[in-house]
Amino acid sequence: MQFPQESSVTPTPTGTVSSAPTLPTPKPLPTVSAVPSVAPIASPSPIPSATPKAITKPSPDVKTLYGHLPYQEDDPSRLVSIGKYVRGTYERAESLDIEAAQAFQQMVTAAQAQGISLMPISGFRTIANQKELFDRQIQRRGSAEAAAQLSAPPGHSEHHTGYAIDIADQQQPDTDLKYSFEQTKAYQWLNANAYQFGFEQSFPKNNWQGVSNEPWHWRYVVSSRASQVFAVAKRGDLAN
């Protein structure tokens, strides 16, 4: 199937993906379940017990680009498969950093046990991929500033880190990358349980960055490495 075009999604989010982007080759995993289930990862590490902290605003000295923090691309050798985004005849493989991938698989399994079907829409994304998406938004919205309310500029997307993921309700295809995802059982389950697996919603309503509310966009934050990645961004180290 053809992945939903940005023109058909309201609003077009940070998590919007271009069709069949070329990503670094993920590490192979032992057994890949039937699409669209998440590919299992052998002997996953325990999820850190720390509860994600509330999203906070960084120092006033930190420079953002239209509200978006700077991020580097994850090490390609750390990327592993998390399964596929599948709608109709269209399917696309997705990947995350090994830490986030392990946590995501455990979260998917827990949700399935309660009758909830979570599916990845978009995981890791290169800076080049993001540039294509952002340039398209500029053409549609008229300016980089307007585009940035819905899509992160290249070099400023959480998807670069390998710790951010857009999630769908497998049973509700019409809600992919839309505000209506908030009304799905998948979102309600995530809102109540995602923190137990180290995930938090990146852009809730009225977030300090001024980015459009994205109920589908979540980030893994509790491992020491993940925490450092986001701490570095908030300090603005990459922008200096």
N, C-alpha and C positions, 0 to 999 in steps of 0.2 A: 504493500500500500504506500501511497505517497504520504510522507510526513506532513503534518498540518503546516500550511504556509503561514507566515507571519500575518499576512493580510487577512486570514480567516480567524485569527485569534484576537480577542479583545480583553485586556490590552496585550500588546506584544511585550513579553517579559524579558528580564535578564536571562531567563532560562531558555528562550527560544533557540532552536537549533536549526542550522542549515541542513539540507538533505545530504545524507551520506557523507559527512566530513571525514577526511583522512586523519586518523589519530595514531599516536605511537602504538606499536604492537603490544598489547597487554601480555603479561606472563600467562602461559598456559596453566589451566587448573586441572586437577585430577579427573573430575567428572562433571560434565555440563548437563544440567537437567533440561528437559524439554522446554522449548520456548513457550511463554516468556518468563519462566521461573528463573531465579537467581542461581548462577553457577556456584556450587559448593566450594568452599575453601578448606583445605585440609587443616585440622587441628587449630581452629581459630583461637587467638589469644583472648583472655577474659576482657570484657569491657571494663574500663576504669570505673571505679565506684563514684567518682566525683560527679555531681549534678551540674549540668551546664549553667553558667551564671547568666543573669539577664544581660541583654545586649546593651552595652554602654557606649557613650560617646568618647572618642579619644581626646587627647590633649588639643587645645585650641591651636597649637603650633603645627599640628599635622595638616599637610596640604592634601586635599582630595581633588579629584577631577570630576566636577559636577556631582559631588557627594560620594563618589566611589573611591575606595582605597586601592592602593597599588598592590599587585600580586605577581609573583614569579610563577613560571610553569613548574609543575612537579617533575621530579626525576622520572623519566620514562621507565626506568627499571623497576620502579615501585608500583606501577600501574597493573592492576589485575582485572579480569572480566567480572562484571556483576550481572551478566545476562543481556537481554535484548529488549529494546523498545519495539513492540509489535502492534500494528493496527492493520487488519485485513491482510493484504499480501505484502505490505511493507514491513521490513524489520531492519534494525540497526543495532550493532553491538555497542555496549557502553562499558566504561571502566572507571575505577576509582583508585585512589591510593590504597595500598594493602590494608592499612588500619581502618579506614572508612569502609572498605569493601567487606571486611570481616563483620563489622558492626551492622552494616546494612543487611547482610545475609541473615544475621541473627534476628534483626528486627522484622524482616520479611517472614521468617519462620514463625515468630511469635504472633504476628498479625494473621497469618494463615490459620493458625490454631484457633483463632476467634472468628474465622469466616471473612477476613479482610484480605483483599488481594492487592498488594502494593507492586507497582512496576516502575522501573527506571525509565525516565524520558531522556535525560541528559546528565552525564557525569563529567568526567574530565574533558576540558576543551582547550585547544591551543590558542595562543595569541593570534595566530593567523586566522583560525576559524572565527574568533571573536571579532576580528576586524571586518570580515565579510558581513557578519550580522549587524554590526554597528553602522557600517557604511550604508547598508540597506535601510536602516532606520532613519538615518540622516536624510536620505532621498525621500522617504515617506513623511517624515515629521518636519523637515525644512531646516533644521539646525542641529548641531551636536548637543546643545543644551537640552533641547526637547527630546532628542533621541535617548539621552542619558537617564531620563525619568523612567524609561522602560527597558533599556539595554545598556549594560556596562561597556565603557570604552575599552578597546583592546589594551591589555596590560593591567586592567582594573576589574577583572571578573573573578569572583570566588571560584568559578569552575576551573581556572588555571591551576589551583592548588591541589586538585584531586580529592578535596575534602567536601565539596559541595555537590548536591544532586537535586535535580528536578524529579518529582515523584508523581505518578499517576495512580488513579483508581482503575485497575484493570477492567472492572465491570462498568465503568462510566466513561467511555471514550469521548463523549461530547464535552467533558469538563477538563480535558487536557490543557494545561497552561491558561486556565481561565479562572476568574474570580469564583465561579460556580463550584470550583473544586472544594471550597470551604463547606459546601453543603453535602459533600459525599461522606460515606462511612469511613473511607480511607483517611480523609483529613481529620475527622473527628477522633479517629483512633490515634493518628500521629500527634495531634494536639494534646492528647491525654497520656501518651506512652513514649513518644520519641526520645524524651529526655533520659529515659532509663537505658537507652542504647547510645547515649552521647550526642544526640542530634538536637539542634534547635532551629527554629525558623529564622532565616536570615533577615527577611524584610517584612515584618508584621506591619499592621496599620500604624500610621503616624511614626514610623521609624525616623531616627535622628538624621539619617542620610538623605531623606527626602525622596527615596526611591519608591516607586509604585509598589503597593502591597502585593506580595507574591506568596500565596499560601502553599504553592507547590515546591518552593525553593527552600531546601534545608542544608545545614552544614554540620559536619562532625567536628567537635571542639574539645573533647575531654582528654585525649592523649597528650603527653608532654610535647610531642612534635607538632600536633595540630594546634595546640594552644600557642606554641611559639610562632607558628606561621601567621596566625591572626594577630598576635601581639606585635610582631614586627610591622605588620601593615598599619596597625593603629599608632605605632610610634612614628610612622612615616619614614622608616629607614630606607625603603626602596626608592623613595622619591628624592633622597638627598644625594 
